[in-house]
Amino acid sequence: MTHLVPSAPLPSLEELTLACGPHTHTALATGPRSGECVLLLHGWPEFADCWHGILVALGAAGYRAVAVDQRGYAENARPQDIASYAAGHLQADALAFADQLGAGRFHLIAHDWGGLVAWGLASTHAHRVSSLSVLATPHPLALQAALHQEDQYRRLDYVRVFRQPGGVAERRLLADGAAALRAAYAGRVPASLVDENVRRLSEPGALTATLNWYRALPDNLSYPAGRIAVPTLYVWGSEDRALGREAAMLTGGFVDGPYRFEILEGASHWLPEEAPDRVIPLLLDHLAISPLV
């Protein structure tokens, strides 16, 4: 049975529990319940609190903003089989979150892996998505096109490591006090948040569950998404080590609706944590011109 249960509040935020089928997801929310719904999807290796500064700003602007710990990240939403992390399940989760929040239509903001889910969802459920804002992650078809270039192909070598069976990636990432996992943030994420992420990902089964997002991809690393008709904002950092300029520049070719592309010079992949002050004005401008109807 679907339910929404508030628990102890954080500063300026509420903690929510979302029941999604057999799984229970933790979430952070802010803003008036009567405000337009904004759903925020995190990436790897992040949790809902990567959006803290952005959530606060959205709530202050009158939006009902909710960031969810997605499948594999929430302690009570960690199925063991890889097939449970296929695209269809991830997108169905996002729709279920919106349903439980009472949002027939909603704004969608996403980063990294959450961006792939968002591109796919916006292409198949445009009637639900009022606006799309994606940080870092290019349109999946743009990324596939860029993979023919040696530069982008090599940037995703880490994905090929993550997809190896037998716990190879887990052991490598958690060895020596999780040195490799900590290094993934490249010094761009506050140390206190990195420590908290490492603590959560060190829970039994947690890291494997999050890496299963990668393992559920086909061998060519493609993710299903079509053309985008909804108003779209795409923000990319010029120092992104995983996702290069070629894919970023190609993304607009797959958007038929109103499109805004912003390059944040000097910013890296970790835009929600590293550059919220630069991202927030872009998001608020985009949401303002795409009201729910």
C-alpha positions as a Python dict, from the first residue, in 0.01 Angstrom:
ca = {
    (1, 'M'): (0, 0, 0),
    (2, 'T'): (135, 342, -96),
    (3, 'H'): (199, 578, 192),
    (4, 'L'): (401, 886, 280),
    (5, 'V'): (532, 907, 636),
    (6, 'P'): (716, 1212, 772),
    (7, 'S'): (982, 1155, 1038),
    (8, 'A'): (1236, 1374, 1221),
    (9, 'P'): (1317, 1698, 1036),
    (10, 'L'): (1660, 1819, 930),
    (11, 'P'): (1744, 2192, 925),
    (12, 'S'): (1516, 2350, 662),
    (13, 'L'): (1426, 2003, 531),
    (14, 'E'): (1183, 1723, 608),
    (15, 'E'): (1269, 1354, 607),
    (16, 'L'): (1010, 1143, 426),
    (17, 'T'): (959, 774, 370),
    (18, 'L'): (813, 668, 35),
    (19, 'A'): (676, 317, -2),
    (20, 'C'): (726, 200, -362),
    (21, 'G'): (598, -151, -420),
    (22, 'P'): (801, -385, -196),
    (23, 'H'): (1064, -116, -135),
    (24, 'T'): (1086, 176, 106),
    (25, 'H'): (1277, 488, 1),
    (26, 'T'): (1406, 766, 223),
    (27, 'A'): (1373, 1119, 89),
    (28, 'L'): (1433, 1484, 174),
    (29, 'A'): (1168, 1748, 107),
    (30, 'T'): (1116, 2119, 146),
    (31, 'G'): (874, 2391, 46),
    (32, 'P'): (498, 2426, 75),
    (33, 'R'): (292, 2115, 1),
    (34, 'S'): (79, 2332, -228),
    (35, 'G'): (382, 2427, -440),
    (36, 'E'): (463, 2284, -780),
    (37, 'C'): (633, 1946, -739),
    (38, 'V'): (1002, 1921, -826),
    (39, 'L'): (1152, 1571, -816),
    (40, 'L'): (1532, 1545, -786),
    (41, 'L'): (1727, 1232, -880),
    (42, 'H'): (2087, 1183, -767),
    (43, 'G'): (2371, 992, -931),
    (44, 'W'): (2656, 761, -824),
    (45, 'P'): (2795, 761, -560),
    (46, 'E'): (2552, 1015, -413),
    (47, 'F'): (2238, 1021, -203),
    (48, 'A'): (1945, 1259, -174),
    (49, 'D'): (2146, 1497, 45),
    (50, 'C'): (2373, 1589, -248),
    (51, 'W'): (2086, 1828, -334),
    (52, 'H'): (2078, 2001, 6),
    (53, 'G'): (2161, 2356, -106),
    (54, 'I'): (1946, 2330, -416),
    (55, 'L'): (1653, 2187, -219),
    (56, 'V'): (1664, 2478, 25),
    (57, 'A'): (1663, 2730, -260),
    (58, 'L'): (1374, 2559, -438),
    (59, 'G'): (1169, 2548, -119),
    (60, 'A'): (1237, 2916, -52),
    (61, 'A'): (1111, 2992, -403),
    (62, 'G'): (779, 2820, -326),
    (63, 'Y'): (832, 2483, -490),
    (64, 'R'): (760, 2149, -324),
    (65, 'A'): (1101, 1992, -385),
    (66, 'V'): (1170, 1628, -303),
    (67, 'A'): (1499, 1438, -345),
    (68, 'V'): (1479, 1061, -307),
    (69, 'D'): (1740, 798, -219),
    (70, 'Q'): (1688, 579, -523),
    (71, 'R'): (1683, 202, -570),
    (72, 'G'): (1998, 49, -426),
    (73, 'Y'): (2076, 356, -216),
    (74, 'A'): (1789, 347, 31),
    (75, 'E'): (1856, 75, 290),
    (76, 'N'): (1518, -90, 236),
    (77, 'A'): (1523, -72, -145),
    (78, 'R'): (1815, -298, -237),
    (79, 'P'): (1705, -595, -448),
    (80, 'Q'): (1993, -837, -500),
    (81, 'D'): (1948, -933, -865),
    (82, 'I'): (2105, -720, -1138),
    (83, 'A'): (1791, -728, -1353),
    (84, 'S'): (1609, -523, -1088),
    (85, 'Y'): (1827, -225, -1184),
    (86, 'A'): (1731, -214, -1551),
    (87, 'A'): (1610, 114, -1697),
    (88, 'G'): (1243, 28, -1685),
    (89, 'H'): (1249, -27, -1311),
    (90, 'L'): (1444, 291, -1242),
    (91, 'Q'): (1201, 500, -1444),
    (92, 'A'): (900, 330, -1290),
    (93, 'D'): (1037, 420, -948),
    (94, 'A'): (1055, 788, -1043),
    (95, 'L'): (695, 785, -1162),
    (96, 'A'): (589, 610, -842),
    (97, 'F'): (762, 877, -634),
    (98, 'A'): (566, 1147, -816),
    (99, 'D'): (242, 952, -777),
    (100, 'Q'): (292, 923, -403),
    (101, 'L'): (358, 1295, -382),
    (102, 'G'): (28, 1356, -556),
    (103, 'A'): (193, 1505, -863),
    (104, 'G'): (19, 1430, -1189),
    (105, 'R'): (276, 1655, -1354),
    (106, 'F'): (610, 1753, -1207),
    (107, 'H'): (942, 1918, -1278),
    (108, 'L'): (1238, 1681, -1303),
    (109, 'I'): (1596, 1772, -1200),
    (110, 'A'): (1870, 1511, -1218),
    (111, 'H'): (2244, 1451, -1206),
    (112, 'D'): (2477, 1175, -1333),
    (113, 'W'): (2291, 839, -1332),
    (114, 'G'): (1977, 1021, -1231),
    (115, 'G'): (2021, 1215, -1554),
    (116, 'L'): (2001, 899, -1763),
    (117, 'V'): (1680, 805, -1584),
    (118, 'A'): (1545, 1156, -1641),
    (119, 'W'): (1624, 1164, -2015),
    (120, 'G'): (1451, 829, -2058),
    (121, 'L'): (1149, 929, -1852),
    (122, 'A'): (1104, 1264, -2025),
    (123, 'S'): (1112, 1095, -2365),
    (124, 'T'): (849, 833, -2279),
    (125, 'H'): (628, 1026, -2034),
    (126, 'A'): (629, 1384, -2161),
    (127, 'H'): (269, 1415, -2044),
    (128, 'R'): (395, 1384, -1685),
    (129, 'V'): (715, 1590, -1704),
    (130, 'S'): (656, 1966, -1716),
    (131, 'S'): (1024, 2053, -1743),
    (132, 'L'): (1357, 1872, -1749),
    (133, 'S'): (1685, 1994, -1599),
    (134, 'V'): (1991, 1769, -1625),
    (135, 'L'): (2331, 1833, -1470),
    (136, 'A'): (2642, 1676, -1628),
    (137, 'T'): (2478, 1384, -1810),
    (138, 'P'): (2430, 1425, -2187),
    (139, 'H'): (2137, 1273, -2371),
    (140, 'P'): (2204, 896, -2394),
    (141, 'L'): (2201, 904, -2775),
    (142, 'A'): (2454, 1188, -2771),
    (143, 'L'): (2675, 983, -2542),
    (144, 'Q'): (2649, 684, -2772),
    (145, 'A'): (2753, 899, -3067),
    (146, 'A'): (3047, 1039, -2870),
    (147, 'L'): (3163, 690, -2769),
    (148, 'H'): (3292, 648, -3124),
    (149, 'Q'): (3559, 900, -3027),
    (150, 'E'): (3859, 762, -2838),
    (151, 'D'): (3844, 1041, -2579),
    (152, 'Q'): (3490, 966, -2457),
    (153, 'Y'): (3542, 590, -2485),
    (154, 'R'): (3839, 607, -2246),
    (155, 'R'): (3658, 842, -2007),
    (156, 'L'): (3416, 556, -1938),
    (157, 'D'): (3681, 293, -1863),
    (158, 'Y'): (3572, 311, -1499),
    (159, 'V'): (3225, 189, -1602),
    (160, 'R'): (3379, -122, -1756),
    (161, 'V'): (3559, -188, -1429),
    (162, 'F'): (3238, -143, -1230),
    (163, 'R'): (3060, -397, -1451),
    (164, 'Q'): (3304, -679, -1369),
    (165, 'P'): (3146, -966, -1174),
    (166, 'G'): (3270, -1126, -857),
    (167, 'G'): (3306, -820, -639),
    (168, 'V'): (3617, -690, -818),
    (169, 'A'): (3500, -328, -815),
    (170, 'E'): (3367, -346, -461),
    (171, 'R'): (3700, -468, -322),
    (172, 'R'): (3895, -209, -518),
    (173, 'L'): (3671, 80, -415),
    (174, 'L'): (3662, -7, -44),
    (175, 'A'): (4026, -110, 2),
    (176, 'D'): (4256, 103, 219),
    (177, 'G'): (3978, 293, 391),
    (178, 'A'): (3779, 330, 68),
    (179, 'A'): (4063, 532, -87),
    (180, 'A'): (3947, 470, -446),
    (181, 'L'): (3586, 551, -363),
    (182, 'R'): (3693, 874, -197),
    (183, 'A'): (3911, 960, -496),
    (184, 'A'): (3606, 939, -725),
    (185, 'Y'): (3489, 1273, -585),
    (186, 'A'): (3817, 1432, -703),
    (187, 'G'): (3826, 1672, -411),
    (188, 'R'): (3520, 1854, -542),
    (189, 'V'): (3271, 1736, -278),
    (190, 'P'): (3284, 1853, 87),
    (191, 'A'): (3484, 1608, 299),
    (192, 'S'): (3202, 1566, 551),
    (193, 'L'): (2965, 1455, 276),
    (194, 'V'): (3225, 1218, 129),
    (195, 'D'): (3269, 1061, 473),
    (196, 'E'): (2894, 1016, 507),
    (197, 'N'): (2863, 867, 158),
    (198, 'V'): (3146, 622, 229),
    (199, 'R'): (2980, 520, 556),
    (200, 'R'): (2650, 446, 382),
    (201, 'L'): (2810, 268, 89),
    (202, 'S'): (3008, 49, 330),
    (203, 'E'): (2687, -100, 468),
    (204, 'P'): (2645, -468, 373),
    (205, 'G'): (2526, -495, 13),
    (206, 'A'): (2502, -120, -45),
    (207, 'L'): (2793, -69, -283),
    (208, 'T'): (2700, -378, -486),
    (209, 'A'): (2343, -251, -518),
    (210, 'T'): (2458, 85, -652),
    (211, 'L'): (2706, -74, -894),
    (212, 'N'): (2428, -295, -1027),
    (213, 'W'): (2296, 13, -1207),
    (214, 'Y'): (2606, -18, -1428),
    (215, 'R'): (2587, -397, -1452),
    (216, 'A'): (2230, -383, -1579),
    (217, 'L'): (2342, -184, -1886),
    (218, 'P'): (2391, -368, -2215),
    (219, 'D'): (2748, -427, -2331),
    (220, 'N'): (2750, -114, -2548),
    (221, 'L'): (2658, 94, -2239),
    (222, 'S'): (2347, 231, -2408),
    (223, 'Y'): (2046, 357, -2216),
    (224, 'P'): (1698, 380, -2373),
    (225, 'A'): (1583, 734, -2445),
    (226, 'G'): (1413, 902, -2737),
    (227, 'R'): (1370, 1260, -2851),
    (228, 'I'): (1274, 1519, -2591),
    (229, 'A'): (974, 1747, -2639),
    (230, 'V'): (956, 1911, -2294),
    (231, 'P'): (1140, 2235, -2207),
    (232, 'T'): (1495, 2128, -2123),
    (233, 'L'): (1792, 2279, -1940),
    (234, 'Y'): (2126, 2101, -1969),
    (235, 'V'): (2422, 2215, -1757),
    (236, 'W'): (2773, 2074, -1809),
    (237, 'G'): (3099, 2149, -1631),
    (238, 'S'): (3402, 2207, -1852),
    (239, 'E'): (3623, 2000, -1617),
    (240, 'D'): (3398, 1692, -1613),
    (241, 'R'): (3635, 1394, -1622),
    (242, 'A'): (3372, 1133, -1711),
    (243, 'L'): (3154, 1310, -1967),
    (244, 'G'): (3335, 1509, -2233),
    (245, 'R'): (3256, 1809, -2447),
    (246, 'E'): (3161, 1612, -2760),
    (247, 'A'): (2857, 1446, -2599),
    (248, 'A'): (2760, 1771, -2428),
    (249, 'M'): (2761, 1961, -2756),
    (250, 'L'): (2561, 1689, -2936),
    (251, 'T'): (2283, 1678, -2675),
    (252, 'G'): (2078, 1964, -2818),
    (253, 'G'): (2032, 1767, -3138),
    (254, 'F'): (1802, 1530, -2953),
    (255, 'V'): (1578, 1796, -2798),
    (256, 'D'): (1280, 1920, -2998),
    (257, 'G'): (1130, 2137, -2725),
    (258, 'P'): (1271, 2466, -2591),
    (259, 'Y'): (1635, 2406, -2503),
    (260, 'R'): (1894, 2589, -2297),
    (261, 'F'): (2255, 2467, -2272),
    (262, 'E'): (2490, 2616, -2016),
    (263, 'I'): (2862, 2541, -1975),
    (264, 'L'): (3005, 2611, -1629),
    (265, 'E'): (3370, 2689, -1695),
    (266, 'G'): (3604, 2538, -1438),
    (267, 'A'): (3333, 2323, -1280),
    (268, 'S'): (3364, 1946, -1266),
    (269, 'H'): (3120, 1657, -1273),
    (270, 'W'): (2993, 1717, -919),
    (271, 'L'): (2768, 2012, -992),
    (272, 'P'): (2504, 1969, -716),
    (273, 'E'): (2767, 1968, -440),
    (274, 'E'): (3038, 2182, -599),
    (275, 'A'): (2848, 2461, -771),
    (276, 'P'): (2498, 2502, -624),
    (277, 'D'): (2528, 2883, -627),
    (278, 'R'): (2593, 2875, -1002),
    (279, 'V'): (2328, 2612, -1073),
    (280, 'I'): (2042, 2749, -864),
    (281, 'P'): (1975, 3066, -1073),
    (282, 'L'): (1968, 2854, -1389),
    (283, 'L'): (1721, 2611, -1236),
    (284, 'L'): (1493, 2884, -1102),
    (285, 'D'): (1488, 3062, -1437),
    (286, 'H'): (1402, 2739, -1616),
    (287, 'L'): (1129, 2640, -1373),
    (288, 'A'): (972, 2985, -1395),
    (289, 'I'): (920, 2960, -1770),
    (290, 'S'): (782, 2605, -1748),
    (291, 'P'): (489, 2618, -1503),
    (292, 'L'): (286, 2305, -1441),
    (293, 'V'): (-30, 2295, -1650),
}
